Amino acid sequence: MKVLSGAPLVLIFHALICVPTYLSAQNIQDVPQAHSISSSNSTWKSSKAEHVYGFPDIKPNKKGTLTLDADALTFSGKSGNTSIRRSSLTSASAGNQRVEMWGIGGRILRMTIPDGGGLAAAAFMHHRVDMLTVEFNDDRGAAHSAVFFLPANEATRALQSFALAPPVPAQPRMTSENACQHAPAEANSVLLASPSWTQAEVPAAYRSLVYEHMIDRLRLAKGVGHVYRDGENNGQTACPQYMIRIAIATFKEGSSVKRAFMGPVGMFVGTTQIRFDVTYTDASGRMNVQEQIKATIRGESESTNVADHVAKSLAKQYGNVLKNANKSGSAKSTINATS
């Protein structure tokens, strides 16, 4: 193999700044939290965790220590600590993804190495990190989830401790089937039902990130009142005026490894592709709008970027649906569109 400018390939690698870049995810295992805590009250800890999205009061991409003990799951960082009760956990999933250690700089380097040297370089410039996805309920029964990056193999070991969590107490839940049956509709409020993932196999991290980003984007949309999560129960004093149901239509996970080995062509292949069918309805039954959201993402942080892309599209669509409904007096309609 030839080397660039006469320097050994390994020296070129070490000359670059190491900037971790998170790429495609593959779900490995899902453990429901339905067992009793053992007498040992086993504790698990990762001192090199990175919060991706979804944990209460923690900003994305913050690094710190993630700890599970007999009482709580806690993330500790420089800006403070946040905990959720262990009894509120409903499931935990472990997955892994490939990390391109030197980001765009590494890809450019591989493109410049002659005689196929970039293919060999790609093998040295990737390593594995784990993704830990946890699902939990808040005090009102609303469904939440959070995603963390962990060093390789730590998420799989963590599942042994997560599986010891106590069962979550049953409580009334507001779902797409019973919403607005027992109370008046709250003006401008909306329930985002838990997406249906039955049409495609989607890793837990993607499912979590899509829902959490959609909730946050809807909260920022103009003219939107309270955004209800799936399962949220406010004591039946009011119910959402509008409802959004989402079903996955297609999902194709991108491949960072494929892109790495294909050199310049890799900038255009191995993309993450996702498509949803969306239905918007209201409590009166007069509005019935059907649309579609799709996204194709390549490059860095695919799982997060594709989730936020479809979330922004959903919020924009929903704003247009409300605007059109107000103009037409919420006359019943069916619209097919693609965003």
C-alpha positions in Angstrom: 0.0 0.0 0.0 1.3 3.5 -0.8 1.3 6.1 1.9 0.4 9.8 1.6 3.3 12.3 1.3 5.8 9.6 2.3 4.5 9.4 5.9 3.3 6.2 7.5 -0.4 5.8 7.5 -0.6 5.4 11.2 1.2 8.7 11.8 -1.4 10.4 9.5 -4.2 8.9 11.6 -2.7 10.1 14.9 -2.3 13.6 13.5 -6.0 14.1 13.1 -8.2 15.4 15.9 -10.5 12.6 17.3 -14.1 13.8 17.1 -16.6 11.0 17.8 -19.5 10.8 15.3 -22.5 8.7 16.0 -24.0 6.8 13.1 -26.5 4.1 12.5 -28.0 2.0 15.3 -29.0 -1.7 15.5 -31.3 -2.9 18.3 -30.1 -5.9 20.2 -32.2 -6.6 23.1 -35.3 -5.4 24.9 -36.0 -6.2 28.6 -39.4 -5.4 30.1 -39.3 -4.1 33.7 -41.6 -6.7 35.2 -39.5 -8.5 37.9 -39.1 -8.0 41.6 -35.9 -6.4 42.9 -33.6 -9.0 44.4 -32.3 -8.8 47.9 -28.9 -7.6 46.6 -30.4 -4.4 45.1 -27.8 -4.6 42.4 -26.3 -1.3 41.3 -25.0 -0.5 37.8 -22.9 2.5 36.8 -21.3 3.9 33.7 -18.9 6.9 34.3 -18.6 7.6 30.5 -22.3 8.0 29.5 -23.6 10.6 27.0 -27.2 11.7 27.1 -28.5 11.8 23.5 -32.1 12.9 24.2 -35.2 12.4 26.4 -34.0 12.4 30.0 -35.8 15.0 32.1 -34.0 18.4 32.6 -30.8 17.2 30.8 -29.7 18.9 27.6 -28.7 16.7 24.6 -25.1 15.5 24.2 -24.2 16.1 27.8 -21.6 13.7 29.2 -21.6 12.3 32.8 -22.3 9.3 34.9 -25.4 7.1 34.6 -26.3 5.1 37.7 -29.0 2.6 38.4 -29.5 1.7 42.1 -32.4 0.2 44.1 -34.3 3.5 44.1 -33.6 5.5 41.0 -31.9 5.9 37.6 -29.7 9.0 37.9 -27.7 11.0 35.4 -24.9 13.1 37.0 -23.1 15.8 35.0 -21.3 19.1 35.5 -24.6 21.0 35.5 -26.2 18.8 38.1 -28.1 15.6 38.7 -31.5 14.3 37.5 -33.2 11.1 38.7 -36.3 9.1 37.9 -37.7 6.5 40.2 -36.7 3.0 39.4 -40.3 1.9 39.9 -41.4 4.1 37.0 -39.1 2.2 34.5 -41.1 0.1 32.0 -38.4 -1.3 29.7 -34.7 -1.0 28.7 -33.1 -1.9 25.4 -29.5 -2.3 24.4 -28.1 -1.7 20.9 -24.9 -0.7 19.2 -23.7 1.5 16.4 -20.5 2.2 14.6 -18.6 5.3 15.5 -16.4 7.0 12.9 -13.6 8.3 15.1 -12.4 11.2 13.1 -15.6 12.4 11.5 -15.4 14.4 8.2 -11.7 14.7 8.5 -11.3 11.0 8.5 -13.5 10.6 5.4 -11.5 13.2 3.5 -8.3 11.5 4.5 -9.6 8.1 3.1 -10.6 9.8 -0.1 -7.0 11.0 -0.7 -5.2 7.7 0.0 -4.3 6.2 -3.4 -4.5 2.5 -4.6 -7.4 1.5 -2.3 -5.7 2.6 0.9 -8.9 4.2 2.0 -10.5 0.9 2.3 -7.9 -0.4 4.7 -8.0 2.9 6.6 -11.7 2.6 7.2 -11.2 -0.6 9.2 -9.0 1.3 11.7 -11.2 4.4 11.9 -14.4 2.8 13.3 -15.2 1.3 16.7 -18.4 0.3 18.5 -20.3 2.1 21.1 -23.5 1.0 22.9 -26.9 2.7 22.9 -29.1 2.3 25.9 -32.8 3.2 25.6 -34.9 3.4 28.7 -38.7 3.8 28.8 -40.6 5.1 31.8 -43.8 6.7 33.0 -44.2 10.0 34.8 -46.6 10.7 37.7 -49.5 11.2 35.3 -48.9 8.0 33.5 -47.4 9.6 30.4 -44.9 7.6 28.4 -41.4 8.9 28.1 -38.1 7.5 26.8 -34.5 8.5 26.8 -31.4 7.4 24.9 -27.7 7.3 26.0 -24.4 6.4 24.4 -22.2 4.1 26.5 -18.8 2.5 26.0 -18.9 -0.8 24.1 -20.6 -3.7 25.9 -21.8 -1.6 28.9 -25.4 -1.4 27.8 -25.7 -5.2 27.5 -24.3 -5.6 31.0 -26.7 -2.9 32.3 -29.7 -4.9 31.2 -29.0 -7.4 34.0 -29.6 -4.7 36.6 -32.5 -3.1 34.7 -34.4 -6.4 34.6 -34.5 -6.4 38.4 -36.8 -3.3 38.6 -40.2 -3.7 40.3 -43.4 -3.8 38.2 -45.0 -0.4 37.4 -48.4 0.0 39.3 -51.4 0.0 37.0 -53.1 3.4 36.6 -55.7 5.0 34.3 -54.2 5.9 30.9 -55.4 8.2 28.2 -54.9 6.5 24.8 -56.1 7.1 21.3 -59.0 4.8 22.0 -60.5 6.5 25.1 -59.4 10.1 24.7 -62.2 12.7 25.1 -64.9 10.1 26.2 -65.3 11.3 29.7 -64.5 15.0 29.8 -64.8 18.2 27.6 -62.1 18.9 25.0 -59.3 21.3 26.1 -59.0 24.1 23.5 -56.0 23.8 21.1 -54.6 20.7 22.9 -53.4 17.6 21.0 -52.6 14.0 21.9 -49.7 12.4 20.0 -50.5 8.7 20.2 -47.7 6.3 20.4 -46.6 5.5 16.8 -47.4 2.1 15.3 -44.2 0.3 14.4 -45.7 -2.9 13.1 -45.0 -2.4 9.4 -41.2 -2.3 9.8 -38.5 -3.4 12.2 -37.2 -0.2 13.9 -34.5 -0.1 16.5 -35.6 1.0 20.0 -33.3 4.1 19.9 -35.0 5.4 16.7 -38.5 4.8 18.1 -37.6 6.7 21.2 -36.0 9.6 19.4 -38.8 10.0 16.9 -41.5 10.2 19.6 -39.5 12.5 21.9 -38.5 14.9 19.1 -42.1 15.0 17.8 -43.4 15.9 21.3 -40.9 18.7 21.6 -41.5 20.1 18.1 -45.3 20.2 18.6 -44.8 22.1 21.8 -43.0 24.8 19.9 -45.6 25.0 17.1 -47.6 28.2 16.9 -51.1 28.0 18.2 -50.7 24.6 19.9 -51.9 24.3 23.5 -51.0 21.4 25.8 -49.4 18.5 24.1 -50.5 15.2 25.6 -48.2 12.2 25.6 -49.6 8.7 25.1 -51.0 7.4 28.4 -51.2 10.8 30.1 -54.0 11.1 32.6 -54.8 14.6 34.0 -57.6 13.4 36.3 -60.2 13.5 33.5 -60.8 17.2 33.9 -60.2 17.8 30.2 -59.2 15.8 27.1 -57.3 16.8 24.0 -59.2 18.6 21.2 -57.0 17.1 18.5 -55.3 13.7 18.0 -52.4 12.6 15.8 -51.9 9.0 14.9 -48.7 7.9 13.2 -47.8 4.6 11.6 -44.4 3.6 10.2 -44.7 2.8 6.5 -41.0 2.1 5.6 -37.7 2.2 7.4 -34.2 1.6 6.1 -31.3 2.1 8.4 -28.1 3.7 7.0 -24.7 2.0 7.1 -21.7 4.0 8.2 -19.5 1.1 7.4 -20.7 0.8 3.8 -20.1 4.5 3.4 -16.6 4.3 4.8 -15.6 1.5 2.5 -16.9 3.1 -0.6 -14.8 6.2 -0.5 -16.3 9.3 -2.2 -19.3 7.2 -3.4 -20.1 6.6 0.3 -21.3 10.2 0.6 -24.4 9.2 -1.5 -25.2 5.6 -0.4 -26.1 3.9 2.8 -28.5 6.5 3.8 -31.2 6.3 6.6 -34.7 6.4 5.1 -38.0 6.6 7.0 -41.6 7.2 6.0 -44.7 7.7 8.2 -48.4 7.7 7.4 -50.1 10.4 9.6 -53.8 10.9 10.5 -55.0 14.1 12.1 -58.5 14.1 13.7 -60.5 16.2 16.2 -62.8 15.3 19.1 -65.9 16.3 17.2 -65.2 13.8 14.4 -65.5 16.5 11.7 -61.8 16.6 10.8 -60.0 13.7 9.2 -56.8 14.6 7.4 -54.3 12.0 6.1 -50.8 13.0 5.2 -47.3 11.5 4.8 -43.9 12.3 6.2 -40.7 11.0 4.8 -37.0 11.7 5.3 -33.7 10.6 3.9 -30.6 11.4 6.0 -27.0 10.8 5.4 -23.9 11.8 7.3 -23.4 12.3 11.0 -25.7 11.5 13.9 -28.3 9.8 11.7 -30.6 8.5 14.4 -31.0 11.9 16.0 -31.1 13.9 12.7 -33.7 11.7 11.0 -35.9 11.9 14.2 -35.7 15.7 14.3 -36.3 16.0 10.6 -39.6 14.1 10.7 -40.5 15.9 13.9 -40.1 19.3 12.2 -42.2 18.1 9.3 -44.9 16.8 11.6 -45.1 20.2 13.4 -45.3 22.1 10.2 -47.9 19.8 8.8 -50.0 20.1 11.9 -49.9 23.9 11.8 -51.2 23.8 8.2 -53.9 21.3 9.2 -55.1 23.6 12.0 -55.0 26.6 9.7 -57.0 24.9 7.0 -59.5 23.5 9.5 -60.1 27.0 10.9 -60.7 28.4 7.5 -63.2 25.6 6.6 -64.9 25.5 9.9 -63.4 22.0 10.6 -65.4 20.6 7.7 -64.7 16.9 7.3 -62.0 16.3 4.8 -59.5 13.8 3.6 -56.2 15.1 2.2 -53.2 13.1 0.9 -49.9 14.8 0.8 -46.2 14.2 1.1 -43.8 16.3 3.1 
